[in-house]
Amino acid sequence: MTVPSTPRSTTPVARAPRVTGARRHRREDRAWRIGGRLATILPVVGFAFVMIVLAVKAWPAFRVSGLGFITHSAWQPGNTYGGTQRVHGVLIPQGATYGAWPMLLGTLQTSAIALLVALPISIGTAFALTERLPKWLSAPLGFFVEILAGVPSVIIGLWGVLVLGPFLSRDVYPIVANHLPNVPVLRYFRGSVGYGEGLLTSGLVLGLMIVPVIASTTRDLFLQVPPLPKEGALALGMTDAEVARRVTIPWVRSGIIGATVLGLGRALGETIAVAMVSGSVLGTVAPNVYGTMTTIAATIVTQLDSAATDGTGFAVATLAEAGLVLAIISVVVNLLARTIVRRAGRMAAPVGRA
Amino acid sequence: MSVVPASYPSTRWRRAKVGLFRAFTILALAFVIGPALWIIGGVVVKAVPGWRWNVLTTLSQGTSGGLENAIVGTLLLMLGVTVVAGSIGILTGIYLAEIAPPTRRGRSSGAVVRVVIDVLSGFPSIVLGYVGYVALVVGLHWGYSFLPAVLILSLMVIPYIAKATESALHQVPTSYREGAEALGMSLGYGLRKVVVRSALPGIVTGLLLALAIAGGETAPLLYTAGASNTLPSIAPLHHPVAYLTYYVWTDWNQPMASAHVVSYDASLILIVMVLTLLVVSRVIVARTQRHSESAR
């Protein structure tokens, strides 16, 4: 943000004493500009490098598996110590065949559950912190949102698998599973509840992890809603629940949607916590919401070790293909969120303070 | 005489909805505070019975022993991220907020950088870790070591630091820049002495939060930093670096009870580190807010 230079005055005034070291200042300016430009180029180069490496690494796997990669379910590393075969010019272990459908579905399912859980909690929390609670209480309580955002995902995973999962599968899931009627949708909540590692637990843990993303943005958005429309609505006789539903939320709706999509992006890419609580079972789709499964990100982190033992490199290439699918989904989701948030920002900005 | 339409909700129902709404907001907040306390409390409850202070000063033996190497390794990685991501991220933020020349339509240039930063900030960390593994660890023969780990972690947190820097700079009043220019300061001198200095608390806060994220990451480190039961070496290449999250991730489901203790101890140390960073950043924010309000 440079300030436009004012036209030089024509009336003769006392000349300011010449700044000593003007050359040094010019040099410093140039250093700032060049340094800044270099620094901004580096993340772009890094991102391009990541995408290129992924694409190059995934190319052999793409030639073998084709688009069927995302629709097939088999996950067979083949005989890594035996013979090899050549498929479409790529050397792969005998019998190796990979399909990412179960983990792709698992990624989408867990993220969907996470959104369903996180969105109401986030909006409720944002209301509690901005409108319901007195300031001396909301400031310290709001800190818990930051704590939740800061807890390392491996610790949330540890808690999920050691504490939350066993608790839910012992005390909560059986009640739900035994009392729901056998009708569409709810049918998926019946049946064996397992040991707490699986789709629903992963979704709940993910939901908890994206609550801070959505809640902190929503809280900031609510604070930007000018008081006059809210007061006007109250003066017209609306209750505070109606003000929330008819004034506050519509005022920042697209911002909330943007934050939610941002949270979705986080949920799609979350790795360690899901790897710990999903059960990490490859190649199968969970039969009900308690079933064990895996996601793309969790598969990469749990399988890369053993994939490296594939002498043909096909297993590592396959993980690159999986990573590329995840990366593309993530980029699309993030761009979508960005577009929505930007539009929301443009619409909200001129309104300003009433 | 007004006619109340039949569809108009009854007062009792509206009053009930107010109650439901208020209960819903408090319940939602409880679903944030409850799990946060539950997680921290759970770690403390599991770690404290087996806690020995010499964990901090003895080396790990994998599934038993101390965590000195992991603590030093995590701190070293955070230091590396501070240097690499801190300098690049802060410079990027300053460039985007202050230096980038405005385009003809009046918007600041650097649109591509902004898009990339937004995309990177939500990018799956394991994919970055995978690329670090195939390209740096294997491709460039760097081996599991310090440099690839720091580079990948930095790529991950640069967006956070850049965004925090940019928004901290946007909160500096324009009059500061005008004042600096009116006093005849050059752009760089004014940035250094006036603008960046008054945005410094916000920048430091962003940096601390990025460090908390970097220190708690596992996925990008597993295949770049490797694992080691010795103190990290000075060499940036070919020598694996130990870090705390590794021991949480590998030891929790080992059969030995000693491994569980290592896992819980590492969790507790991580939680303490993260909470310290959060509290410090919070204190910085609170202090500067108090100052800015008294200055007004």
Contacts between the chains, C-beta under 8 A, distances in Angstrom:
chain1	res1	chain2	res2	distance
A	1	B	97	7.0
A	1	B	98	6.1
A	1	B	108	7.7
A	1	B	174	7.1
A	1	B	177	6.7
A	2	B	98	8.0
A	2	B	101	7.8
A	2	B	102	7.6
A	2	B	187	7.2
A	3	B	174	7.6
A	3	B	177	5.7
A	3	B	178	5.3
A	3	B	181	5.2
A	5	B	181	7.9
A	16	B	184	6.8
A	19	B	184	6.3
A	25	B	186	3.8
A	25	B	188	6.7
A	25	B	189	5.7
A	26	B	186	7.0
A	28	B	186	6.6
A	28	B	188	3.8
A	28	B	189	6.4
A	28	B	192	7.7
A	29	B	186	5.3
A	29	B	187	4.9
A	29	B	188	4.4
A	31	B	188	6.8
A	32	B	94	7.8
A	32	B	99	6.2
A	32	B	187	6.7
A	32	B	188	4.3
A	32	B	191	6.3
A	33	B	99	5.9
A	35	B	91	5.6
A	36	B	91	5.5
A	36	B	92	7.4
A	36	B	94	6.1
A	36	B	95	3.0
A	36	B	99	4.8
A	36	B	100	7.7
A	37	B	95	6.6
A	38	B	91	7.7
A	39	B	87	7.3
A	39	B	88	4.9
A	39	B	89	7.9
A	39	B	91	3.4
A	39	B	92	4.7
A	39	B	95	6.2
A	40	B	91	7.7
A	40	B	92	4.9
A	40	B	95	5.2
A	40	B	96	6.8
A	40	B	100	7.9
A	40	B	110	6.1
A	40	B	113	4.5
A	41	B	113	7.9
A	42	B	88	5.3
A	42	B	92	7.8
A	42	B	158	7.8
A	43	B	88	7.1
A	43	B	92	6.6
A	43	B	113	7.0
A	43	B	116	5.8
A	43	B	117	6.1
A	43	B	120	6.2
A	43	B	155	7.0
A	43	B	158	5.2
A	43	B	159	7.1
A	43	B	162	7.5
A	44	B	112	6.4
A	44	B	113	6.0
A	44	B	116	4.9
A	46	B	120	7.8
A	46	B	155	4.6
A	46	B	158	7.9
A	47	B	116	5.0
A	47	B	119	6.9
A	47	B	120	5.6
A	47	B	123	7.8
A	47	B	155	7.7
A	49	B	131	7.5
A	49	B	135	7.3
A	50	B	123	7.8
A	50	B	127	7.1
A	50	B	128	6.3
A	50	B	131	4.8
A	50	B	155	7.4
A	53	B	131	4.8
A	53	B	134	6.4
A	53	B	135	4.7
A	53	B	139	7.9
A	54	B	127	7.0
A	54	B	130	7.8
A	54	B	131	6.3
A	57	B	134	5.6
A	120	B	24	7.7
A	120	B	28	6.5
A	121	B	28	4.7
A	121	B	31	4.9
A	121	B	32	6.6
A	122	B	28	7.5
A	123	B	28	7.2
A	124	B	24	5.2
A	124	B	25	4.7
A	124	B	26	8.0
A	124	B	27	6.7
A	124	B	28	2.4
A	124	B	29	6.8
A	124	B	31	7.9
A	125	B	25	7.5
A	125	B	28	4.8
A	125	B	29	4.9
A	125	B	31	7.7
A	125	B	32	5.2
A	127	B	25	4.4
A	127	B	28	7.6
A	128	B	25	4.1
A	128	B	26	5.9
A	128	B	28	6.4
A	128	B	29	4.1
A	129	B	29	7.1
A	131	B	25	7.8
A	132	B	22	6.6
A	132	B	25	5.1
A	132	B	26	7.0
A	133	B	29	7.9
A	141	B	29	6.6
A	141	B	33	6.5
A	143	B	278	7.7
A	143	B	282	6.6
A	144	B	32	5.6
A	144	B	33	4.6
A	144	B	36	4.7
A	144	B	37	7.8
A	145	B	32	5.9
A	146	B	278	5.7
A	146	B	282	7.4
A	147	B	36	5.0
A	147	B	40	7.5
A	147	B	275	7.0
A	147	B	278	6.4
A	148	B	32	6.1
A	148	B	35	7.1
A	148	B	36	4.8
A	150	B	209	7.3
A	150	B	212	4.9
A	150	B	213	7.6
A	150	B	216	7.2
A	150	B	274	4.8
A	150	B	275	7.5
A	150	B	277	7.4
A	150	B	278	5.1
A	151	B	36	7.4
A	151	B	39	5.8
A	151	B	40	7.6
A	151	B	216	7.3
A	151	B	271	7.0
A	151	B	274	6.6
A	152	B	215	7.6
A	152	B	216	2.8
A	152	B	217	7.2
A	152	B	218	7.2
A	152	B	245	6.1
A	152	B	248	7.8
A	152	B	270	5.4
A	152	B	271	8.0
A	152	B	274	6.6
A	153	B	216	7.0
A	153	B	217	7.8
A	153	B	218	6.9
A	153	B	219	7.9
A	154	B	216	7.2
A	154	B	218	4.5
A	154	B	245	4.8
A	154	B	248	4.8
A	154	B	249	5.3
A	154	B	267	7.9
A	154	B	270	7.9
A	155	B	39	6.7
A	155	B	43	6.3
A	155	B	216	7.4
A	155	B	248	6.6
A	155	B	267	5.0
A	155	B	270	6.2
A	155	B	271	6.5
A	156	B	39	6.4
A	158	B	43	7.6
A	158	B	248	6.1
A	158	B	252	5.6
A	158	B	263	7.1
A	158	B	267	6.0
A	159	B	38	7.2
A	159	B	39	4.7
A	159	B	42	5.2
A	159	B	43	7.2
A	161	B	252	7.5
A	162	B	42	7.5
A	162	B	46	7.5
A	162	B	252	7.1
A	163	B	38	7.2
A	163	B	42	4.9
A	164	B	38	8.0
A	208	B	35	5.4
A	211	B	31	7.8
A	211	B	32	6.0
A	215	B	32	6.9
A	239	B	14	5.7
A	239	B	15	7.5
A	239	B	17	7.0
A	239	B	18	4.6
A	239	B	21	8.0
A	240	B	18	6.4
A	240	B	21	7.0
A	240	B	22	7.9
A	241	B	14	7.9
A	241	B	17	5.0
A	241	B	18	4.8
A	241	B	20	7.3
A	241	B	21	3.5
A	241	B	22	7.7
A	242	B	14	7.4
A	242	B	17	7.7
A	244	B	21	6.4
A	262	B	122	6.4
A	265	B	122	3.9
A	266	B	122	6.1
A	268	B	124	7.1
A	269	B	122	6.9
A	269	B	123	6.7
A	269	B	124	3.0
A	269	B	125	6.8
A	269	B	126	7.4
A	269	B	127	7.4
A	270	B	124	7.9
A	271	B	124	6.8
A	271	B	125	6.2
A	271	B	126	4.1
A	271	B	218	7.7
A	271	B	219	4.0
A	272	B	218	4.5
A	272	B	219	5.3
A	272	B	245	7.8
A	272	B	249	6.5
A	276	B	249	7.9
A	276	B	252	7.7
A	297	B	124	5.3
A	297	B	126	4.8
A	297	B	127	7.6
A	297	B	219	7.4
A	300	B	126	5.0
A	300	B	127	7.2
A	300	B	130	5.7
A	301	B	126	5.1
A	301	B	129	7.6
A	301	B	219	5.4
A	301	B	222	6.4
A	304	B	130	6.6
A	304	B	133	6.7
A	304	B	223	5.8
A	316	B	134	6.6
A	319	B	130	6.6
A	320	B	130	7.0
A	320	B	134	7.1
A	323	B	124	7.7
A	323	B	126	7.5
A	323	B	127	4.5
A	323	B	130	5.2
A	323	B	131	7.9
A	326	B	124	5.4
A	326	B	127	6.1
A	327	B	123	7.0
A	327	B	124	6.8
A	327	B	127	5.2
A	330	B	119	7.8
A	330	B	122	6.1
A	330	B	123	5.8
A	330	B	124	5.5
A	330	B	127	7.8
A	331	B	119	5.3
A	331	B	123	7.6
A	333	B	122	7.2
A	334	B	118	6.0
A	334	B	119	4.8
A	334	B	121	7.6
A	334	B	122	4.4
A	334	B	123	7.6
A	335	B	115	7.4
A	335	B	118	7.7
A	335	B	119	6.7
A	337	B	118	8.0
A	337	B	122	7.5
A	338	B	115	7.2
A	338	B	118	4.8
A	338	B	119	7.9
